Protein backbone atom coordinates (compact mmCIF):
# COMPACT_ATOMS: atom_id res chain seq x y z
CA UNK A 1 0.00 0.00 0.00
CA UNK A 2 0.98 3.62 -0.46
CA UNK A 3 -0.20 6.73 1.37
CA UNK A 4 -0.47 9.97 -0.59
CA UNK A 5 0.25 12.71 1.88
CA UNK A 6 0.57 16.49 2.09
CA UNK A 7 2.47 17.81 5.09
CA UNK A 8 0.48 20.92 6.03
CA UNK A 9 -3.07 19.53 5.57
CA UNK A 10 -4.97 18.88 8.81
CA UNK A 11 -6.60 15.75 7.36
CA UNK A 12 -3.20 14.35 6.42
CA UNK A 13 -1.81 15.11 9.85
CA UNK A 14 -4.76 13.32 11.46
CA UNK A 15 -3.58 10.13 9.74
CA UNK A 16 0.08 10.73 10.65
CA UNK A 17 -0.78 11.16 14.34
CA UNK A 18 -2.84 7.96 14.14
CA UNK A 19 0.06 6.05 12.56
CA UNK A 20 2.43 7.33 15.25
CA UNK A 21 0.05 6.39 18.09
CA UNK A 22 -0.39 2.94 16.54
CA UNK A 23 3.31 2.46 15.86
CA UNK A 24 2.65 1.70 12.18
CA UNK A 25 4.69 2.81 9.22
CA UNK A 26 3.20 3.06 5.72
CA UNK A 27 5.16 3.89 2.55
CA UNK A 28 4.32 7.53 1.86
CA UNK A 29 4.46 9.79 -1.18
CA UNK A 30 4.26 13.56 -0.75
CA UNK A 31 1.85 15.17 -3.23
CA UNK A 32 2.55 18.72 -4.35
CA UNK A 33 -0.95 19.93 -3.52
CA UNK A 34 -0.05 23.64 -3.69
CA UNK A 35 0.92 23.03 -7.33
CA UNK A 36 -2.38 21.21 -7.98
CA UNK A 37 -0.93 17.68 -8.32
CA UNK A 38 -4.24 16.26 -7.05
CA UNK A 39 -5.98 17.58 -10.19
CA UNK A 40 -3.50 15.87 -12.53
CA UNK A 41 -3.26 12.25 -13.61
CA UNK A 42 -2.99 9.69 -12.18
CA UNK A 43 -4.17 11.35 -8.98
CA UNK A 44 -7.39 12.92 -10.27
CA UNK A 45 -8.61 9.49 -11.36
CA UNK A 46 -7.43 7.88 -8.13
CA UNK A 47 -9.37 10.39 -6.05
CA UNK A 48 -11.91 12.45 -8.02
CA UNK A 49 -12.76 14.27 -4.78
CA UNK A 50 -9.24 15.74 -4.89
CA UNK A 51 -8.51 15.67 -1.19
CA UNK A 52 -5.45 14.38 0.60
CA UNK A 53 -4.62 12.04 2.13
CA UNK A 54 -5.60 8.90 0.26
CA UNK A 55 -4.36 5.35 0.51
CA UNK A 56 -3.71 3.16 -2.54
CA UNK A 57 -3.94 -0.56 -1.87
CA UNK A 58 -1.84 -3.09 -3.76
CA UNK A 59 -4.88 -4.15 -5.81
CA UNK A 60 -5.44 -0.55 -6.95
CA UNK A 61 -8.37 0.25 -4.64
CA UNK A 62 -8.14 3.81 -3.32
CA UNK A 63 -9.37 4.75 0.14
CA UNK A 64 -9.78 8.47 0.68
CA UNK A 65 -11.07 10.23 3.81
CA UNK A 66 -8.72 10.33 6.78
CA UNK A 67 -11.01 8.47 9.18
CA UNK A 68 -11.74 5.71 6.63
CA UNK A 69 -7.99 5.25 6.12
CA UNK A 70 -7.44 5.02 9.88
CA UNK A 71 -10.35 2.63 10.29
CA UNK A 72 -8.90 0.36 7.60
CA UNK A 73 -5.41 0.40 9.14
CA UNK A 74 -6.90 -0.33 12.57
CA UNK A 75 -8.54 -3.49 11.19
CA UNK A 76 -5.17 -4.69 9.87
CA UNK A 77 -3.38 -3.67 13.11
CA UNK A 78 -5.84 -4.00 15.99
CA UNK A 79 -3.38 -3.21 18.82
CA UNK A 80 -3.15 -0.67 20.38
CA UNK A 81 -6.80 0.03 19.64
CA UNK A 82 -7.93 3.55 18.76
CA UNK A 83 -11.41 2.59 17.50
CA UNK A 84 -12.42 0.28 20.36
CA UNK A 85 -12.05 -3.40 21.20
CA UNK A 86 -15.67 -4.54 21.20
CA UNK A 87 -18.96 -3.46 19.62
CA UNK A 88 -19.96 -1.20 22.48
CA UNK A 89 -16.57 0.53 22.74
CA UNK A 90 -16.50 0.99 18.99
CA UNK A 91 -19.97 2.56 19.00
CA UNK A 92 -19.15 4.97 21.84
CA UNK A 93 -15.87 6.03 20.20
CA UNK A 94 -17.60 6.46 16.85
CA UNK A 95 -20.28 8.60 18.51
CA UNK A 96 -17.69 10.87 20.12
CA UNK A 97 -15.65 11.12 16.97
CA UNK A 98 -18.77 12.20 15.09
CA UNK A 99 -19.78 14.74 17.75
CA UNK A 100 -16.31 16.29 17.65
CA UNK A 101 -16.16 16.25 13.89
CA UNK A 102 -19.67 17.37 12.94
CA UNK A 103 -20.28 19.85 15.76
CA UNK A 104 -16.73 21.19 16.26
CA UNK A 105 -14.02 20.36 13.79
CA UNK A 106 -15.91 20.76 10.50
CA UNK A 107 -17.66 24.03 11.36
CA UNK A 108 -14.22 25.35 12.43
CA UNK A 109 -12.60 24.01 9.27
CA UNK A 110 -15.13 25.89 7.15
CA UNK A 111 -14.47 29.01 9.23
CA UNK A 112 -10.75 28.65 8.49
CA UNK A 113 -11.35 28.05 4.77
CA UNK A 114 -13.50 31.17 4.64
CA UNK A 115 -11.08 33.46 6.43
CA UNK A 116 -7.45 32.51 5.71
CA UNK A 117 -6.24 34.30 2.54
CA UNK A 118 -4.43 31.15 1.32
CA UNK A 119 -7.81 29.44 0.85
CA UNK A 120 -9.25 32.05 -1.51
CA UNK A 121 -10.65 30.24 -4.57
CA UNK A 122 -10.86 26.93 -2.71
CA UNK A 123 -13.27 27.45 0.13
CA UNK A 124 -14.72 23.97 -0.47
CA UNK A 125 -12.13 21.24 0.22
CA UNK A 126 -10.88 19.53 -2.94
CA UNK A 127 -12.33 22.09 -5.33
CA UNK A 128 -11.20 25.09 -7.33
CA UNK A 129 -14.14 27.43 -7.38
CA UNK A 130 -15.07 31.09 -7.68
CA UNK A 131 -17.23 30.87 -4.55
CA UNK A 132 -16.08 33.73 -2.35
CA UNK A 133 -15.00 33.51 1.26
CA UNK A 134 -18.02 34.28 3.44
CA UNK A 135 -17.70 36.20 6.73
CA UNK A 136 -21.08 34.75 7.80
CA UNK A 137 -19.73 31.20 7.42
CA UNK A 138 -16.70 32.19 9.53
CA UNK A 139 -18.94 33.64 12.22
CA UNK A 140 -21.19 30.57 12.25
CA UNK A 141 -18.24 28.20 12.45
CA UNK A 142 -16.87 30.02 15.49
CA UNK A 143 -20.29 30.07 17.14
CA UNK A 144 -20.71 26.34 16.59
CA UNK A 145 -17.22 25.58 17.87
CA UNK A 146 -18.01 27.52 21.05
CA UNK A 147 -21.32 25.69 21.51
CA UNK A 148 -19.49 22.40 21.01
CA UNK A 149 -16.88 23.17 23.71
CA UNK A 150 -19.69 24.20 26.03
CA UNK A 151 -21.10 20.67 25.70
CA UNK A 152 -17.76 18.88 25.75
CA UNK A 153 -16.29 20.64 28.77
CA UNK A 154 -18.50 19.13 31.52
CA UNK A 155 -17.85 15.67 30.06
CA UNK A 156 -14.08 16.21 30.34
CA UNK A 157 -14.35 17.09 34.03
CA UNK A 158 -14.45 13.39 34.84
CA UNK A 159 -13.09 11.75 31.71
CA UNK A 160 -9.38 11.68 30.89
CA UNK A 161 -10.03 11.36 27.17
CA UNK A 162 -12.81 12.33 24.77
CA UNK A 163 -14.48 8.91 24.64
CA UNK A 164 -13.80 8.03 28.29
CA UNK A 165 -10.85 6.47 30.10
CA UNK A 166 -8.79 5.52 27.04
CA UNK A 167 -7.27 7.44 24.16
CA UNK A 168 -9.11 6.99 20.84
CA UNK A 169 -9.47 8.38 17.35
CA UNK A 170 -11.88 10.97 18.83
CA UNK A 171 -8.95 12.56 20.68
CA UNK A 172 -7.03 12.95 17.44
CA UNK A 173 -10.03 14.66 15.84
CA UNK A 174 -10.52 16.91 18.86
CA UNK A 175 -6.87 17.97 18.81
CA UNK A 176 -7.61 19.76 15.53
CA UNK A 177 -10.79 21.35 16.88
CA UNK A 178 -8.86 22.77 19.84
CA UNK A 179 -6.00 23.88 17.56
CA UNK A 180 -8.52 25.86 15.53
CA UNK A 181 -9.92 27.40 18.71
CA UNK A 182 -6.41 28.57 19.55
CA UNK A 183 -5.96 29.97 16.05
CA UNK A 184 -9.26 31.85 16.47
CA UNK A 185 -7.95 33.22 19.79
CA UNK A 186 -10.78 31.59 21.71
CA UNK A 187 -10.21 31.66 25.48
CA UNK A 188 -10.14 27.90 26.10
CA UNK A 189 -8.28 28.23 29.41
CA UNK A 190 -10.73 30.73 30.88
CA UNK A 191 -14.02 29.42 29.46
CA UNK A 192 -13.46 25.68 29.03
CA UNK A 193 -10.88 24.66 31.64
CA UNK A 194 -11.38 20.90 31.29
CA UNK A 195 -11.01 21.12 27.54
CA UNK A 196 -7.90 23.24 28.06
CA UNK A 197 -6.45 20.62 30.44
CA UNK A 198 -7.16 17.89 27.87
CA UNK A 199 -5.59 19.97 25.08
CA UNK A 200 -2.44 20.62 27.10
CA UNK A 201 -2.05 16.92 27.82
CA UNK A 202 -2.72 15.80 24.26
CA UNK A 203 -0.39 18.44 22.81
CA UNK A 204 2.46 16.99 24.89
CA UNK A 205 2.21 13.60 23.13
CA UNK A 206 5.10 12.94 20.73
CA UNK A 207 2.61 11.88 18.04
CA UNK A 208 1.47 15.48 17.58
CA UNK A 209 4.85 16.23 15.98
CA UNK A 210 4.22 13.61 13.27
CA UNK B 1 -32.02 -2.14 24.25
CA UNK B 2 -34.33 0.76 23.51
CA UNK B 3 -34.30 3.25 20.65
CA UNK B 4 -35.44 6.80 21.39
CA UNK B 5 -36.96 8.05 18.18
CA UNK B 6 -38.69 11.11 16.73
CA UNK B 7 -40.74 10.51 13.58
CA UNK B 8 -40.01 13.62 11.51
CA UNK B 9 -36.24 13.92 12.17
CA UNK B 10 -34.03 13.00 9.22
CA UNK B 11 -31.44 11.42 11.53
CA UNK B 12 -34.09 9.25 13.12
CA UNK B 13 -35.43 8.21 9.73
CA UNK B 14 -31.91 7.23 8.63
CA UNK B 15 -31.91 4.63 11.41
CA UNK B 16 -35.43 3.45 10.63
CA UNK B 17 -34.55 2.89 6.94
CA UNK B 18 -31.44 0.99 8.07
CA UNK B 19 -33.50 -1.22 10.41
CA UNK B 20 -35.98 -1.95 7.63
CA UNK B 21 -33.24 -2.81 5.11
CA UNK B 22 -31.61 -5.08 7.70
CA UNK B 23 -34.89 -6.68 8.76
CA UNK B 24 -34.25 -5.82 12.43
CA UNK B 25 -36.76 -4.64 14.98
CA UNK B 26 -35.72 -2.67 18.06
CA UNK B 27 -38.07 -1.62 20.89
CA UNK B 28 -38.74 2.04 20.24
CA UNK B 29 -39.94 4.98 22.34
CA UNK B 30 -41.17 8.15 20.63
CA UNK B 31 -39.74 11.29 22.25
CA UNK B 32 -41.80 14.46 22.15
CA UNK B 33 -38.99 16.55 20.71
CA UNK B 34 -41.25 19.45 19.69
CA UNK B 35 -42.16 19.79 23.37
CA UNK B 36 -38.47 19.71 24.38
CA UNK B 37 -38.47 16.25 25.99
CA UNK B 38 -34.80 15.85 25.05
CA UNK B 39 -33.94 18.73 27.41
CA UNK B 40 -35.72 17.10 30.36
CA UNK B 41 -34.62 14.25 32.62
CA UNK B 42 -33.81 11.47 32.17
CA UNK B 43 -33.12 12.27 28.51
CA UNK B 44 -30.84 15.28 28.96
CA UNK B 45 -28.48 13.16 31.07
CA UNK B 46 -28.73 10.23 28.67
CA UNK B 47 -27.76 12.43 25.72
CA UNK B 48 -26.34 15.84 26.71
CA UNK B 49 -26.03 16.63 23.00
CA UNK B 50 -29.85 16.58 22.84
CA UNK B 51 -30.23 14.99 19.44
CA UNK B 52 -32.44 12.11 18.41
CA UNK B 53 -32.21 9.25 17.84
CA UNK B 54 -30.24 7.56 20.58
CA UNK B 55 -29.99 3.94 21.65
CA UNK B 56 -29.97 2.86 25.28
CA UNK B 57 -28.30 -0.48 25.91
CA UNK B 58 -29.40 -2.81 28.69
CA UNK B 59 -26.33 -1.86 30.76
CA UNK B 60 -27.26 1.83 30.56
CA UNK B 61 -24.71 2.86 27.93
CA UNK B 62 -26.19 5.37 25.50
CA UNK B 63 -25.18 5.47 21.85
CA UNK B 64 -26.19 8.64 20.05
CA UNK B 65 -25.43 9.58 16.44
CA UNK B 66 -27.44 7.77 13.77
CA UNK B 67 -24.45 6.23 12.00
CA UNK B 68 -22.91 5.00 15.27
CA UNK B 69 -26.22 3.35 16.16
CA UNK B 70 -26.39 1.66 12.75
CA UNK B 71 -22.75 0.58 12.97
CA UNK B 72 -23.42 -1.02 16.36
CA UNK B 73 -26.53 -2.83 15.16
CA UNK B 74 -24.64 -4.06 12.09
CA UNK B 75 -22.04 -5.68 14.33
CA UNK B 76 -24.76 -7.54 16.21
CA UNK B 77 -26.58 -8.44 12.98
CA UNK B 78 -23.98 -8.78 10.20
CA UNK B 79 -26.34 -9.99 7.45
CA UNK B 80 -27.43 -8.43 5.14
CA UNK B 81 -24.38 -6.18 5.35
CA UNK B 82 -24.75 -2.42 4.88
CA UNK B 83 -21.26 -1.49 6.15
CA UNK B 84 -19.25 -4.08 4.17
CA UNK B 85 -18.13 -7.66 4.66
CA UNK B 86 -14.36 -7.28 4.81
CA UNK B 87 -11.85 -4.55 5.69
CA UNK B 88 -11.58 -3.19 2.17
CA UNK B 89 -15.34 -3.09 1.59
CA UNK B 90 -15.86 -1.44 4.95
CA UNK B 91 -13.26 1.23 4.16
CA UNK B 92 -14.73 2.01 0.73
CA UNK B 93 -18.27 2.23 2.14
CA UNK B 94 -17.09 4.42 5.02
CA UNK B 95 -15.31 6.70 2.54
CA UNK B 96 -18.44 7.11 0.45
CA UNK B 97 -20.65 7.63 3.47
CA UNK B 98 -18.31 10.39 4.63
CA UNK B 99 -18.17 12.04 1.21
CA UNK B 100 -21.97 12.10 1.03
CA UNK B 101 -22.35 13.29 4.58
CA UNK B 102 -19.61 15.91 4.84
CA UNK B 103 -19.80 17.30 1.31
CA UNK B 104 -23.53 16.94 0.64
CA UNK B 105 -25.91 16.04 3.43
CA UNK B 106 -24.54 18.20 6.25
CA UNK B 107 -24.13 21.40 4.21
CA UNK B 108 -27.71 20.85 2.98
CA UNK B 109 -28.93 20.17 6.52
CA UNK B 110 -27.45 23.46 7.69
CA UNK B 111 -29.11 25.19 4.73
CA UNK B 112 -32.44 23.72 5.80
CA UNK B 113 -31.93 24.68 9.45
CA UNK B 114 -31.16 28.23 8.38
CA UNK B 115 -34.13 28.68 6.08
CA UNK B 116 -37.16 26.70 7.34
CA UNK B 117 -39.19 28.85 9.80
CA UNK B 118 -39.74 25.88 12.13
CA UNK B 119 -35.98 25.85 12.91
CA UNK B 120 -35.83 29.45 14.15
CA UNK B 121 -34.06 29.46 17.51
CA UNK B 122 -32.47 26.07 16.90
CA UNK B 123 -30.26 26.47 13.87
CA UNK B 124 -27.64 24.25 15.51
CA UNK B 125 -28.92 20.67 15.98
CA UNK B 126 -29.65 19.79 19.60
CA UNK B 127 -29.46 23.37 20.88
CA UNK B 128 -31.78 26.20 21.81
CA UNK B 129 -29.97 29.34 20.86
CA UNK B 130 -30.53 32.93 19.83
CA UNK B 131 -28.24 32.51 16.83
CA UNK B 132 -30.24 33.79 13.87
CA UNK B 133 -30.90 31.96 10.65
CA UNK B 134 -28.26 33.04 8.12
CA UNK B 135 -29.06 33.44 4.40
CA UNK B 136 -25.31 33.13 3.67
CA UNK B 137 -25.22 29.68 5.31
CA UNK B 138 -28.24 28.66 3.22
CA UNK B 139 -26.55 29.85 0.05
CA UNK B 140 -23.29 28.07 0.90
CA UNK B 141 -25.10 24.83 1.71
CA UNK B 142 -26.85 24.84 -1.65
CA UNK B 143 -23.59 25.62 -3.46
CA UNK B 144 -21.82 22.76 -1.68
CA UNK B 145 -24.65 20.35 -2.41
CA UNK B 146 -24.46 21.24 -6.09
CA UNK B 147 -20.66 20.76 -6.13
CA UNK B 148 -21.14 17.42 -4.43
CA UNK B 149 -23.63 16.17 -7.02
CA UNK B 150 -21.26 17.33 -9.75
CA UNK B 151 -18.65 14.95 -8.35
CA UNK B 152 -21.04 12.11 -7.55
CA UNK B 153 -22.86 12.04 -10.87
CA UNK B 154 -20.05 10.65 -13.09
CA UNK B 155 -19.43 7.92 -10.50
CA UNK B 156 -23.09 6.86 -10.69
CA UNK B 157 -22.92 6.47 -14.48
CA UNK B 158 -21.36 3.04 -13.98
CA UNK B 159 -22.21 2.19 -10.39
CA UNK B 160 -25.65 1.00 -9.36
CA UNK B 161 -25.19 2.22 -5.79
CA UNK B 162 -23.17 4.93 -4.06
CA UNK B 163 -20.33 2.67 -2.89
CA UNK B 164 -20.39 0.41 -5.97
CA UNK B 165 -22.36 -2.68 -6.93
CA UNK B 166 -24.12 -3.23 -3.61
CA UNK B 167 -26.44 -1.17 -1.44
CA UNK B 168 -24.82 0.27 1.69
CA UNK B 169 -25.28 2.79 4.46
CA UNK B 170 -23.94 5.42 2.03
CA UNK B 171 -27.11 5.04 -0.04
CA UNK B 172 -29.26 5.75 3.00
CA UNK B 173 -27.26 8.91 3.71
CA UNK B 174 -27.46 10.00 0.08
CA UNK B 175 -31.23 9.53 0.02
CA UNK B 176 -31.46 12.48 2.43
CA UNK B 177 -29.04 14.60 0.40
CA UNK B 178 -31.16 14.07 -2.73
CA UNK B 179 -34.37 14.72 -0.77
CA UNK B 180 -32.94 18.07 0.30
CA UNK B 181 -32.02 18.84 -3.31
CA UNK B 182 -35.64 18.22 -4.26
CA UNK B 183 -36.83 20.44 -1.40
CA UNK B 184 -34.47 23.19 -2.67
CA UNK B 185 -35.98 22.72 -6.18
CA UNK B 186 -32.61 21.74 -7.60
CA UNK B 187 -32.89 20.31 -11.12
CA UNK B 188 -31.47 16.84 -10.43
CA UNK B 189 -33.08 15.28 -13.51
CA UNK B 190 -31.67 17.87 -15.91
CA UNK B 191 -28.25 18.47 -14.37
CA UNK B 192 -27.36 15.21 -12.64
CA UNK B 193 -29.16 12.46 -14.56
CA UNK B 194 -27.28 9.54 -12.99
CA UNK B 195 -27.99 10.85 -9.51
CA UNK B 196 -31.63 11.31 -10.51
CA UNK B 197 -31.79 7.69 -11.76
CA UNK B 198 -30.29 6.50 -8.48
CA UNK B 199 -32.73 8.63 -6.45
CA UNK B 200 -35.73 7.30 -8.36
CA UNK B 201 -34.61 3.72 -7.75
CA UNK B 202 -33.82 4.23 -4.08
CA UNK B 203 -37.08 6.11 -3.45
CA UNK B 204 -39.00 3.06 -4.70
CA UNK B 205 -37.62 0.85 -1.92
CA UNK B 206 -40.19 -0.01 0.75
CA UNK B 207 -37.68 0.95 3.48
CA UNK B 208 -38.04 4.64 2.59
CA UNK B 209 -41.55 4.55 4.07
CA UNK B 210 -40.15 3.46 7.46
Boltz contact constraints between the chains, C-beta under 6 A:
constraints:
  - contact:
      token1: [A, 49]
      token2: [B, 99]
      max_distance: 6.0
  - contact:
      token1: [A, 49]
      token2: [B, 151]
      max_distance: 6.0
  - contact:
      token1: [A, 61]
      token2: [B, 88]
      max_distance: 6.0
  - contact:
      token1: [A, 63]
      token2: [B, 91]
      max_distance: 6.0
  - contact:
      token1: [A, 63]
      token2: [B, 95]
      max_distance: 6.0
  - contact:
      token1: [A, 64]
      token2: [B, 95]
      max_distance: 6.0
  - contact:
      token1: [A, 65]
      token2: [B, 95]
      max_distance: 6.0
  - contact:
      token1: [A, 65]
      token2: [B, 98]
      max_distance: 6.0
  - contact:
      token1: [A, 68]
      token2: [B, 91]
      max_distance: 6.0
  - contact:
      token1: [A, 68]
      token2: [B, 94]
      max_distance: 6.0
  - contact:
      token1: [A, 68]
      token2: [B, 95]
      max_distance: 6.0
  - contact:
      token1: [A, 71]
      token2: [B, 94]
      max_distance: 6.0
  - contact:
      token1: [A, 72]
      token2: [B, 87]
      max_distance: 6.0
  - contact:
      token1: [A, 72]
      token2: [B, 91]
      max_distance: 6.0
  - contact:
      token1: [A, 75]
      token2: [B, 87]
      max_distance: 6.0
  - contact:
      token1: [A, 87]
      token2: [B, 72]
      max_distance: 6.0
  - contact:
      token1: [A, 87]
      token2: [B, 75]
      max_distance: 6.0
  - contact:
      token1: [A, 88]
      token2: [B, 61]
      max_distance: 6.0
  - contact:
      token1: [A, 91]
      token2: [B, 63]
      max_distance: 6.0
  - contact:
      token1: [A, 91]
      token2: [B, 68]
      max_distance: 6.0
  - contact:
      token1: [A, 91]
      token2: [B, 72]
      max_distance: 6.0
  - contact:
      token1: [A, 94]
      token2: [B, 68]
      max_distance: 6.0
  - contact:
      token1: [A, 94]
      token2: [B, 71]
      max_distance: 6.0
  - contact:
      token1: [A, 95]
      token2: [B, 63]
      max_distance: 6.0
  - contact:
      token1: [A, 95]
      token2: [B, 64]
      max_distance: 6.0
  - contact:
      token1: [A, 95]
      token2: [B, 65]
      max_distance: 6.0
  - contact:
      token1: [A, 95]
      token2: [B, 68]
      max_distance: 6.0
  - contact:
      token1: [A, 98]
      token2: [B, 65]
      max_distance: 6.0
  - contact:
      token1: [A, 99]
      token2: [B, 49]
      max_distance: 6.0
  - contact:
      token1: [A, 124]
      token2: [B, 144]
      max_distance: 6.0
  - contact:
      token1: [A, 124]
      token2: [B, 147]
      max_distance: 6.0
  - contact:
      token1: [A, 127]
      token2: [B, 147]
      max_distance: 6.0
  - contact:
      token1: [A, 131]
      token2: [B, 143]
      max_distance: 6.0
  - contact:
      token1: [A, 134]
      token2: [B, 136]
      max_distance: 6.0
  - contact:
      token1: [A, 136]
      token2: [B, 134]
      max_distance: 6.0
  - contact:
      token1: [A, 136]
      token2: [B, 136]
      max_distance: 6.0
  - contact:
      token1: [A, 137]
      token2: [B, 140]
      max_distance: 6.0
  - contact:
      token1: [A, 140]
      token2: [B, 137]
      max_distance: 6.0
  - contact:
      token1: [A, 143]
      token2: [B, 131]
      max_distance: 6.0
  - contact:
      token1: [A, 144]
      token2: [B, 124]
      max_distance: 6.0
  - contact:
      token1: [A, 147]
      token2: [B, 124]
      max_distance: 6.0
  - contact:
      token1: [A, 147]
      token2: [B, 127]
      max_distance: 6.0
  - contact:
      token1: [A, 151]
      token2: [B, 49]
      max_distance: 6.0
